[in-house]
Amino acid sequence: SVPNFLGVPEFAGAAWLPKDPRLHSVLGAAFNGTEYRFASHNDVGCDFVGVWHKDVLRGNVAKFQECDVWSPDSIGEQHEIYKVMFYLQDHVHDEQAMKVIPGSHVLRHTPWETGYVALHPRMGDAVIFDQRLSHAGNTFYDVFGKGRLFIQVGFGRANRFTDEFERGTQERQNTLQERMLKTVQPRGWPTML
């Protein structure tokens, strides 16, 4: 995967993506006219197994999320951050794109008992969802499969929740990108073994 792909020179040609007017016409509807902004969340995902989760700050970046994402803050503002997934492959006949548990974005826990819905996007489709929704990507890695490739970006209501999420996201992405850029990828015959 490529964390903060917008900060990698090789992806400079994709800088238009978070500014695209077609995306913003849909986001305008999702945010129902409230002011929103890019939350700096931007990753390219490829060939990883996605476990069930909610996109809230965890681990060493959880400290940035001071407000409870399931409750209004002291002035009545609420968490409203959407992730946009752009699929670069067809998933019409498989369950490798994304699975969601409808309605789980309003719950702190993942309601396993309700079951999940598998999405089947075509190449070029965008899926927009509340980042608190319990979701998973490909939960089984097939070494002989075609893999999985997507781009994701995040947008949030212009408020404290998004500010906090953005600070944690930038820290996470910078740490992962630094690690990625230091890693030497094997090339040639060793990759065949």
Secondary structure as the mmCIF struct_conf table of DSSP 4:
data_model
#
loop_
_struct_conf.conf_type_id
_struct_conf.id
_struct_conf.beg_label_comp_id
_struct_conf.beg_label_asym_id
_struct_conf.beg_label_seq_id
_struct_conf.end_label_comp_id
_struct_conf.end_label_asym_id
_struct_conf.end_label_seq_id
STRN STRN1 VAL A 2 PRO A 3
TURN_TY1_P TURN_TY1_P1 ASN A 4 ASN A 4
HELX_RH_3T_P HELX_RH_3T_P1 PHE A 5 GLY A 7
BEND BEND1 VAL A 8 VAL A 8
HELX_RH_3T_P HELX_RH_3T_P2 PRO A 9 ALA A 14
TURN_TY1_P TURN_TY1_P2 ALA A 15 TRP A 16
HELX_RH_3T_P HELX_RH_3T_P3 LEU A 17 LYS A 19
HELX_RH_AL_P HELX_RH_AL_P1 PRO A 21 ALA A 30
TURN_TY1_P TURN_TY1_P3 PHE A 31 GLY A 33
STRN STRN2 TYR A 36 CYS A 46
BEND BEND2 ASP A 47 ASP A 47
BEND BEND3 TRP A 52 TRP A 52
STRN STRN3 HIS A 53 HIS A 53
BEND BEND4 VAL A 56 VAL A 56
HELX_RH_3T_P HELX_RH_3T_P4 GLY A 59 PHE A 64
BEND BEND5 CYS A 67 CYS A 67
TURN_TY1_P TURN_TY1_P4 VAL A 69 TRP A 70
BEND BEND6 SER A 71 SER A 71
TURN_TY1_P TURN_TY1_P5 SER A 74 ILE A 75
BEND BEND7 GLY A 76 GLY A 76
STRN STRN4 ILE A 81 TYR A 87
BEND BEND8 LEU A 88 GLN A 89
TURN_TY1_P TURN_TY1_P6 VAL A 92 HIS A 93
BEND BEND9 ASP A 94 GLU A 95
BEND BEND10 ALA A 97 ALA A 97
STRN STRN5 MET A 98 VAL A 100
TURN_TY1_P TURN_TY1_P7 PRO A 102 GLY A 103
HELX_RH_3T_P HELX_RH_3T_P5 SER A 104 VAL A 106
BEND BEND11 ARG A 108 HIS A 109
HELX_RH_3T_P HELX_RH_3T_P6 TRP A 112 THR A 114
STRN STRN6 VAL A 117 LEU A 119
HELX_LH_PP_P HELX_LH_PP_P1 PRO A 121 ARG A 122
TURN_TY1_P TURN_TY1_P8 MET A 123 GLY A 124
STRN STRN7 ALA A 126 ASP A 130
TURN_TY1_P TURN_TY1_P9 GLN A 131 ARG A 132
BEND BEND12 LEU A 133 LEU A 133
STRN STRN8 HIS A 135 ALA A 136
BEND BEND13 GLY A 137 GLY A 137
BEND BEND14 PHE A 140 PHE A 140
TURN_TY1_P TURN_TY1_P10 VAL A 143 PHE A 144
BEND BEND15 GLY A 145 GLY A 145
STRN STRN9 LEU A 149 ARG A 157
BEND BEND16 ALA A 158 ASN A 159
HELX_RH_AL_P HELX_RH_AL_P2 ARG A 160 LYS A 182
HELX_LH_PP_P HELX_LH_PP_P2 THR A 183 PRO A 186
BEND BEND17 GLY A 188 GLY A 188
HELX_RH_3T_P HELX_RH_3T_P7 TRP A 189 MET A 192
#
